[in-house]
């Protein structure tokens, strides 16, 4: 039997999603697999929709796993959550067809980056907010970001450690808005490169503070040169909102197109 599961987590305490050895801080994946295996009383491995880095959070990460163990959905959801550290919780769990794949069945993925824009660093919510003391113009940042829409080569916003076979991605939507002292960048694409969102935000900040013109993002995209783009924004403000799937999988509305 194959199950899909929605998981939320505060990434501050973890070295990232992926299990990469046993030393240092735990990964979200390792913690979830350990809890699921305890509920099943048998080893369980999970596959996620999209990996996140150390310090990055997940609102509704979707995973799938296979097991012959019979547990009701309440057991998979609440039983797993009780065995997880406080920074991780299972939102929902449901059976899916055997050909569902958390990664390959997704048609889009969404990220949100929130940034406190004031002179003083945050004390409250500092684990989920980045910070920029220079005044930022969200209108200019939004206008600059629109140059990235469509299918493009995003080499200018790709980490040197990115393992993707190519840098072409389809950016489906991007917006920059302000609510009081907080700026929010929302991005949706078919898939993302390593550090792509944080690199885009780092470049947008330079537009927002007036160091670069609105046209600069389009120039960066065309130039495909990471070395001339903005710095990588800190991880704290980034949340993987979740993937989106076609409605034939009959998943919860929050992850359905």
C-alpha positions in Angstrom: 0.0 0.0 0.0 1.3 3.5 -0.9 0.5 6.5 1.3 0.9 10.2 0.7 1.5 12.4 3.8 1.6 16.2 4.4 4.3 17.3 6.8 5.1 20.7 8.3 8.3 21.6 10.1 10.5 24.3 11.5 13.8 23.8 9.8 15.8 25.7 12.4 16.8 22.6 14.3 17.7 20.5 11.3 20.6 20.2 8.9 18.0 20.1 6.1 15.5 17.7 4.7 17.8 15.0 3.3 19.4 12.3 5.4 23.1 12.6 4.7 25.0 10.5 7.3 24.7 10.3 11.0 26.9 13.1 12.3 25.8 16.6 13.4 22.2 17.8 13.6 19.4 15.4 12.5 17.6 15.8 9.2 13.8 16.1 8.8 13.8 13.0 6.7 15.6 10.9 9.3 13.3 12.1 12.1 10.2 11.3 10.0 11.4 7.9 8.9 12.3 7.0 12.5 8.8 8.0 13.7 7.0 6.2 10.9 9.1 3.0 11.4 8.2 3.1 15.1 4.5 3.3 14.3 4.8 0.5 11.7 7.2 -1.6 13.8 9.1 -2.0 10.5 11.6 0.1 8.5 9.9 2.8 6.3 11.6 5.1 3.8 10.0 8.3 2.5 10.3 10.2 -0.8 9.6 13.9 -0.7 8.3 16.5 -3.2 11.3 18.8 -2.8 14.4 18.9 -0.6 15.0 21.9 1.7 18.3 23.2 3.1 19.3 23.7 6.7 17.2 26.4 8.3 14.5 26.3 5.7 10.9 25.5 6.8 8.1 23.4 5.3 4.5 24.4 5.5 3.2 21.3 3.7 5.9 19.1 2.4 4.4 16.0 0.7 6.0 12.6 1.0 5.0 9.1 0.0 5.9 5.7 1.4 5.1 2.1 0.8 4.2 -0.4 3.5 2.3 -3.7 4.0 1.7 -2.8 7.6 -2.0 -2.0 8.4 -2.7 1.1 10.4 -5.7 3.4 10.3 -5.1 7.0 9.1 -5.4 8.4 12.6 -2.6 6.1 13.6 -0.4 7.2 10.8 -1.1 10.9 11.4 -1.3 11.2 15.2 0.8 8.2 16.1 3.7 9.5 13.9 3.3 13.0 15.2 3.6 11.9 18.9 6.9 10.2 18.0 8.3 13.3 16.2 10.2 16.2 17.8 8.1 19.3 18.5 9.5 21.0 15.3 7.8 18.4 13.0 4.1 17.5 12.7 2.1 15.3 10.3 -0.8 17.4 8.8 -2.6 14.5 7.0 -2.1 11.1 5.6 -4.1 9.2 2.9 -3.8 6.1 0.7 -2.8 6.8 -3.0 -2.4 4.8 -6.2 0.8 2.8 -6.6 1.9 5.1 -9.4 1.8 8.3 -7.3 5.2 9.8 -6.7 5.6 12.7 -4.3 8.3 14.3 -6.5 7.6 13.2 -10.1 3.7 13.6 -9.9 4.0 17.2 -8.8 3.3 19.9 -11.5 4.4 22.9 -9.4 6.2 23.9 -6.2 5.7 27.0 -4.2 8.0 29.0 -1.8 7.5 32.0 0.4 10.2 34.3 1.6 9.4 36.8 4.4 11.7 39.6 5.3 11.5 42.1 8.2 12.4 45.6 6.8 13.3 47.9 9.6 16.3 49.3 11.5 16.2 46.8 14.3 16.6 43.0 14.0 13.6 40.8 15.0 13.3 39.3 18.4 9.9 37.6 17.9 9.6 35.2 14.9 13.3 35.5 14.2 13.4 31.8 13.1 11.0 32.5 10.3 12.0 36.0 9.3 15.0 37.3 7.5 16.0 40.9 8.1 17.1 43.9 6.1 17.8 47.3 7.7 17.9 49.3 4.5 14.5 50.6 3.3 13.2 48.5 0.5 10.7 49.5 -2.3 8.4 46.4 -2.8 6.8 48.0 -5.9 10.2 48.2 -7.6 11.1 44.7 -6.5 7.8 43.3 -7.8 8.3 45.0 -11.2 11.9 43.7 -11.5 10.8 40.1 -10.6 8.4 39.9 -13.5 11.3 39.6 -16.0 11.9 36.1 -14.6 8.5 34.7 -15.6 8.3 31.9 -18.2 10.7 29.0 -19.1 14.3 30.3 -18.8 17.8 29.3 -18.0 18.3 30.3 -14.4 22.0 29.8 -14.2 22.4 33.3 -12.7 20.4 32.1 -9.7 21.9 28.6 -9.3 24.2 27.5 -6.5 27.6 26.2 -7.5 26.6 23.0 -5.6 23.5 22.5 -7.6 23.2 18.9 -8.9 20.5 19.5 -11.4 21.2 18.3 -14.9 20.3 21.6 -16.4 19.2 25.1 -15.3 16.0 25.5 -17.3 12.9 26.0 -15.2 9.4 27.4 -15.7 8.7 30.2 -13.3 4.9 30.4 -13.2 4.3 33.2 -10.8 6.3 35.6 -8.6 5.1 38.5 -6.5 6.6 40.9 -3.9 4.2 42.6 -1.5 4.5 44.6 1.8 2.4 44.3 4.9 3.7 46.9 7.3 7.4 46.1 8.1 7.3 42.7 6.4 8.0 42.0 2.8 6.9 38.8 1.3 8.2 37.2 -1.9 6.0 34.4 -3.3 7.3 32.2 -6.1 5.8 29.2 -8.0 7.6 27.1 -10.6 7.5 23.7 -12.0 10.8 23.0 -10.1 13.6 24.9 -8.5 17.4 24.9 -8.6 19.5 24.7 -5.4 19.3 28.1 -3.7 17.3 29.5 -6.6 14.7 31.4 -4.5 17.3 32.7 -2.0 19.5 33.9 -4.9 16.6 35.7 -6.5 15.6 37.4 -3.3 19.2 38.5 -2.7 19.2 40.2 -6.1 15.8 41.7 -5.6 17.0 43.3 -2.4 19.6 45.2 -4.3 16.8 46.6 -6.6 14.6 47.4 -3.6 17.3 49.4 -1.8 18.1 51.4 -5.0 21.6 49.9 -5.7 20.4 48.3 -9.0 17.7 49.4 -11.6 14.5 47.5 -12.2 15.9 46.2 -15.5 18.8 44.4 -13.7 17.0 41.1 -13.0 16.3 40.7 -16.7 19.9 41.4 -17.5 21.1 38.8 -14.9 18.7 36.2 -16.3 20.0 36.8 -19.9 23.7 36.9 -18.7 23.5 33.5 -16.9 26.4 34.4 -14.7 25.9 33.7 -11.0 29.0 35.7 -10.0 27.5 39.0 -10.9 24.1 38.4 -9.3 23.2 39.4 -5.7 24.2 37.4 -2.6 22.3 34.4 -1.3 19.6 35.5 1.1 19.6 33.9 4.6 17.6 30.7 5.0 15.5 31.8 8.0 12.9 33.6 5.9 12.3 30.8 3.4 9.3 28.4 3.6 8.5 25.6 1.2 4.8 26.2 1.0 4.3 22.9 -0.8 3.9 21.1 -4.1 0.8 21.1 -6.4 -0.6 18.0 -8.0 -3.3 17.3 -10.6 -6.7 16.7 -9.1 -6.9 13.1 -10.3 -4.8 12.2 -7.3 -7.5 13.5 -5.0 -5.2 15.0 -2.4 -6.1 17.8 0.0 -7.0 21.1 -1.6 -3.8 22.8 -0.2 -1.7 20.7 -2.6 -4.1 20.4 -5.6 -4.0 22.5 -8.7 
